[in-house]
Amino acid sequence: MTLNIRTITVAVVLAASASSLACTAFAADKPGLTEAYVAEPMPPIFKVMNSPLDGPIYTTLEGRTLYSWPRKELRNGGTADMKGSASNCDDVKTTENAGLMSPYPGGLELPDLDTRPTCAQAWPPVIAASDAKPVGKWTLIPRHDKSLQWAYNGQVLYTSNLDKHGGDTLGGSKGGNRRDGGDSPASRYPIGPAADVPGQFIVEQDNAGRALMLANGTTVYAFDGDSPNKSNCNDLCARQWTPVFAPEIGTLKRKEWSVVKRKTGESQWAYRGQPLYTFTGDAAPSVRDGLDVPGWHLAFTQTAPAWPKSFTVQDTRGGVVLADARGHTIYVYGCGDDSVDQLSCDHPDMSQAYRLAVCGGGDPVRCAKMFPYVVAAKNETSVNAIWTVMDIDPKTGHRAQPGQADALRVWAYRDRPVYTFVRDERPGTARAQAWGEFNGARNGFFAFWLRLQMTGRVI
C-alpha cells in the first residue's frame, strides 16, 4: 500500500483540512448535532443512547453499552463468537497464550495471572430473564450453563467492566483507531441501530467524527459557498464537484434530509440544508483529496468530541495528525491480548506487560523515554467523557494510588493514556506509526490520525 502524496503546500492542507477538522471537532458538543437512526422493535429492557464517539448505540435501561464479539479467522486459527452460536466467553480463567498470530508460540503462560479476570468477569454476558421473548433482530441463545443470553443479529451480547457511565463505549469502538486488517485481533464493538440515511449513503467513523459517504465508499463533501438548501456550485464548479443526485421519484422524507433543485433542474441531496457532492479528484473510494480545496469539508452526522485546547493539528507526509502543544505527534496504543479471551490489554487497568515489551523491552524506564506520556498542565482538567486527565504510576503503567507522590497527570483518550515518540524531533513527523508486532496490528502504537491518506483507504 503506497502513500498517495499530493504536491500541495502545507499552508493549503492546514487551511483546508486541518483547520476545518479542528473547528468542526467542537461542534458535537452543541445540541442537535447527533445522528438520527432507524427505530426498530426491541425488548423493553434495552434502549438507545447517543455516544459522543460512536453515535446511536443500544444499552441496558441503566445505560450500560451492549457489545458483540464477532468471529475472527486468523492464519492459524479463529477466535470470538460465531454468528448464531453460544458464547466463547466464559468464567474459566485463561492461563496460556493461544498463539493466534503472535510471534510467541501457543502454550506460554500469560502475564499477571494473579490479577487477570476471566472473560466473563471483564465482559459480563447479557443474561435474559427466564420468561424473555425474542423481538425482531433480538434473539436468545443458550449459554453452556443453560442460561439464556441475549443476541442481536445472531451475535451474543456483553457489557464491559470498563464502562463507568451511561453511554460509555470504553470497551470497544466502531471506528477511530480500530484496526481490522488480516493480522488484527478479534475486536468487540458497541451495537446500535442503523443510521437514518438514504440507501445511497453509509456513515463512516474515524477520529474526526461520523462522516457521510456513498455506499461504495466514495467521500461526500459540502461547500461553504452554498446557501441553505441551494447549490451555488454550477457550470465549471460542477465539473469538478459532482452533485449527489437524488431519485426523481420515491424520495422518502427523513429527518434532516431534503432534496434541492439545481440550476439545471436536476434533484440533489442535501443534509442539514447542505447540498452534497463528490470530488472528481478523489482517485479511489475513501480518498479525501477534496479536503485540500479551500471551502470544502466533510458532511458529518456528528463530529468527534473536542480534544484539549492545548493540542495542535499538524501536517505530515502521511496526512494530518493530532499533536501536543509542541507540535509532536500524539500516539495511541492498541493491544489484542493473544488468548481466547482477547482482554483489553491496552487499558491501564489491565496487564501492561504487552505495552512494556513493545515500547521498552519490558523496562518501564526505557519505555517512558521512548514513548513519553502526554502530561497535562496543572491548570488542565478533563474536557469531556472521551478526553480526560488521569493519574498514572510511571513505574507500572497502571493508575496511581490516591496521593501517590510520583504520579503523573496525563491525558487519556477513551480512558487510555496517549503518548509522544522520542524520535519525532520536530512537528510533522510520525516515525512510530504502526510501531509494534505485525506492524502494530496486534500490539503497538498508531499516530492519532485526523486524516491518514493512502490509496483506497483512510483511517
N, C-alpha and C positions, 0 to 999 in steps of 0.2 A: 504494500500500500504506500503510495507516494504522496508527499505533501503537495497540495495544489497552491503554490506560492504565486501570488499575483504581483506584478510590478507596479505597486502603488505606494504612495508616500505614507509615512507613519501618521502625518497630520490628518490625512483623509480617513484612515482607519479609525483613529481615535475620535474624530468628529462624527463619522457616520455610523460606526458600530459600537465602539467602547462607550462613548458618551451617551448614546441613546439607550444602551443597556443599563448604564448607571442610573439614568433618570427614571426609566420605567421600573427599575427594581424597587422603587419606593412606593409605586402606585398600588401594590397589592394590599397595603395596609389601609387603604381607603374603602369605605363601604361601597358595595355594588360590584366590585371587580372580582367576583367569584364565578366559577364556571357553572353554567346551567347543565342539568343532567336529565336523563330519561328515567322517569319514575317507573318502577316495576313492583309487582307483588312481592312482599317479603314477610317472614314470620314476625309476629308482634314484639318479639324480644330484641329486634335489631332496629337500627335507624341509620340515616345518612347524616354525616357531618362533613364540613369542609375543612380539609387540611390545607394549611398555608403553603405547603410544598407540593402535595400530591393531589390536590383538587378534591372532588367529592369522593368520600370513602364510606364503607359500611363499618359500623361499630356496634357494640352492645349498647343497651339503654344507658349504661354507666359511662359510655364514651370510650371503651377500650376497642382499639382498632382490630379488625379481623384480617388475618394474613393467610395466604396459601403458600405451599412449598412445592411447586411443580417439578416433576421428574426431570433430571438432567442426565443424559447419556454422555459419558466421557470415554476416552480411548481405552481405558482398562476397567470399565465397569460403570454402573449407574447408581444414582442416589436420589433421595427425596421421594415424593409420593406420586404414584401412578394415578391417572385420572380414573375415577370410579372405584378405586381400591382403598383398603384400610390404611390408616396412618402408619408410617415407618418411624414415627417419633414417639418413643415410649419412656417408661420410668427406669430403664436399665442404664446405668452409667457406662458410657463408652470409655474404655481404658487403653485401646490400641489404635494406632494410626491405620486407616484403611488403605493408604497408598493410592488414593484417587488423584492422578495427575501430579502427585508430589514427587520431588526429587529424592524423597526418602522412601524406602520400601515399607510395605504394609507390615504390621505387627510390632512396630516400635511403640514403646509406652508414651502416651500423651502427657503433656506437661500439666502441672498444677492439679493433680488428681484429688488432692485433699479439699480443694475448693471448687472443683469442676461440678456444675449441676448436671442432672440428667436432661435429656432433650425435652421431656415433658415439663420439667421444672422451669427451663428457660422459655419454652413455648407451650404454655398450658393449652391443651386441646379444648375446643368449644363443645362442651358436652350438652346434649339435648335432654330435656325432660322426658320421662317415660311415655307421656301422652302427646309428645310433639308430632306434628304432621308436616309432610313436605308441602312447600308452597313455590310454584313456578320453578325457577332455577335452583331453589334451595331444597336439598335432599338430606337424607340421613344415612350414614354409613356406619356399620358396626365396627367398634374397635376390638382389639384382641381380647380385652377383658369383658366383651359382650355389651358394654355401654354403647350408646349411640352418639356419634359425632356429627355436628352439622357440616355440610359441604355446600359449595357454590360452584355451579358449572362442573360438578364432578370432583372438585378438589376439596379435600377435607380442610377444616379451618382451625386456626390457632389465634391466641393473643400473644403479646410479648411482655416479658417481665421488665423490659427496658422502658416501656411506655409508662409515664407517670401522670399525665394529664389527658383530659378528653381530647381526642383527635390527634394525639401524638402518632407519628409514624417513625419512631426511632428504631424499631425492629427491622425495618426494611423500607425501601423507596421504589417508586416506579421508574425513576429516571435519575438525572443529575450525574453522580459519579458511579452509578451502577455499571458493572461490566458484564456483558453477556456473550463474550466470544467463546470459541470452542474449548478453550482451556480454563474458562472461568468456573467457579464453583456453583453448586446449586444455590439459588437465592430465594429469599422469602419476600413476597410482595403484598402490600395492602390491596385489598379488593375494593371495588367501587362500581357504581352504575356507569353506563355508557354516557359519554358527553353528548349533549343535545346539539348536534351539528348535522347539516345536510349530508347526504350519502357521499358527496364528492370529497368530503373532508375527514381528517383524523386530527387528534391532538397529540403532539409530541412533547415530552417533558425533558428539560435539561436544566442546567444550573441557573439559567436566566428566567425560566418560567415555563408555562404550558402554552405552546405556540400552535396555531393552526397550520396544517399542511394539507396538500391534496392527498388523496388515498394512495397514490403511487409514490409518496414521499417528497414530491416537489414542494419547495418552500413557497409560502404565501406571504405577501407584503401588503402594507398600507402606505399611503402617500400623505405627507404633511400638507401638500398643496391642494388636497381635495377639500370640498365643503361637506358638511353633514349630508349624507345620502345623495351626493352629487359628485360625479367624477369630473375632474378638470385635467385628466391625462388623456389627451386626444392626439390625433394626427401623428407627428413624429414620436411623441412620448409613447403612444400606444403601440408603436412598432417595437419598442424596447421592453415595454411593460405590458404583458398580455393580460387583459381583463379576465377574471374568472367568471365565465358566463353562467347564468342561471337558466334552468329549463323554462321554456316558454309556457308550458302548461304543467299542472300538477305540483306547483311550488307550495309546500306546506308552510304554514306560519309557525315560526319558532321564536322563542324568547331571544331578543337582541339581534335577530336576523331580519334583513329586508332585501328587497330587490329594487335596484335603481335602473332607470332608463338612460342609456348612453346617448351621446350626440348622434350616433349612427342609428339609434332606435333599438339597439340590442339590449338585452337584460343582463345585468351584472350583479353578483352577490355583494352585499355589504354586511359587515359585522360591527355592531355598536355604531352604526352610521358611517363606517369607514369602508368605501369600496375596496375590493380585494383584487390583487394582481399576482402574476408570476413574472419572473425576470428571465429574459431570453439569454442573458449571460451566464445563468447557472448551468454548468455543464452536465450535471447529474443530479439525481434525487438527493435531498438533504444538503446540497451545497447552498451556501448563503452569501454568494458574492454580491448580491444586491445590496447588502448592508454597507458596502463600500461607496455607495452613491448617496450623497447628502440628501436628506429629506425623506428617505425610505426606511422603514422599520418593520419588524415582525408584527404580526397580529396575535397578541396574547389573549387567551381566555382568562388567565390570571398570571401575574408576574411573580417571581420568587421574592421571598421576604428580604427586606433591606439588610445589607451587610453593615458592619461597623463603619462609622463615619471616617475613622482614621485610615481605612483601607483605601487603596488606589486601584485603578484599572490600567493595565499595561499591554502594549502590543508586543508580540513575539513573532519569530519566524513561523511558528505553527498556528498562530491565532491570537486571540485576546484572552488574558488571564486576570484573575483577581490577585492582588498583591498587597503586601503590608505597607506601612507608612513610608518606608524607604524605597518602595517600588519592587521589592523582592517577591518573586512568585510564591504564592501560597499553595501548599500541597495537602491533600487528604490521604489518609492511609486506609487501605482496604485489605481485608483478610478473609479467606474462606478456610475455616478450621477443617483440616483434612481427616474427617471421620464421618461416620454415617449420620452424626448429629448436626454437623455443619453449624456449630455455635458461633455467636457474634464476636469473634476474637479481635475485631477492630475496635471494640469498645473498651474504655478504661476499667470497667467493672469485670471484664473477662481477662483471660490469660494474656500477658504481654510478651510471652516467650517468642511468639512468631515475629512480632514487630522488632523486638530487640535483635533477633537473629538477622533480619534483613538490613536494619539500619546501622548495626554496630557489632555484628558477630557475637551477639549475646552480652556485650559490655554496655551497660547503661550510660557510662561516661562518654564513651566513643559515640554512642548513638545520639546523645544530646548535642555533641559537637557537629555531627554530620547533618542531623535534622533537628535544629533548634525549635522549641515550641514558639508560637507567636504569642508573646507576652502582652497582656492587656495593661494599659496605663492605669495609674492609681485612680484617675477620675472616670475611667470607663466602666460601664456596667452592661449587663445583658441587654441586647437590642430587642429581641423577640424570642419566640419559642424555638427558633432554628439557630440563631446566632447568640450564644450565651458565653458567659465567663465562668470558668470552673477552677478549682484549686487542685493542682496535680502534685504528687510526690515525685520529684525528679529522679529519685533512686529506683523507683519501682514502675513508674508509669501509671499507677493506679491513682484513684482520688486520694487527696491528702486527708489526714485526720484533722478534726477541728482544732485550730490553734497551732498547727504544726509550723515550726519556726522557718524551715527551709522550703515551704510550699511555694509553688509558682502559680500566679493568677494568669491563666492562659485563655485564649479564645478557642471556642469549640463550635463546630458545625454539626448539627444533629447529635449533640451530646458527645462528640468525638473531637479531641484536640486537633488543631491544624498546625502546620509546620512550614518552615522555610528550609532551604538547602544551602550548605556551606559553600558549594562550588558555584552558586549563582552570584557572581561578584558584582553584577550590575543589573538594573532594571532591563527587562526584555529577554532574559534568559530563563530557560526551564529545563535544565540539564538532568533533573531527576525524574522527568516524565517517564512513567512505566518502569520505575526502579524496583526490581524485586524478582520473585520467581515467575518463570514463564512470562517475561516482560510485564510483571506486575499483575498478571491476570488472576493469580491465586493469592498472592501475598505481596503487597508492595504499595508504592506511592504514586499518586497521579496529581498533576497540576490541576488547580481549580479553574477549569476552562469555562469562560463565558462564550467562547466561540473557538472551537478546535476544527479547523478546516482541512479535511482530507478528501480525496477523490471519492465521492459517493457516500461519505459518512461525516456527520458532525456529532461531537459529543459535547 
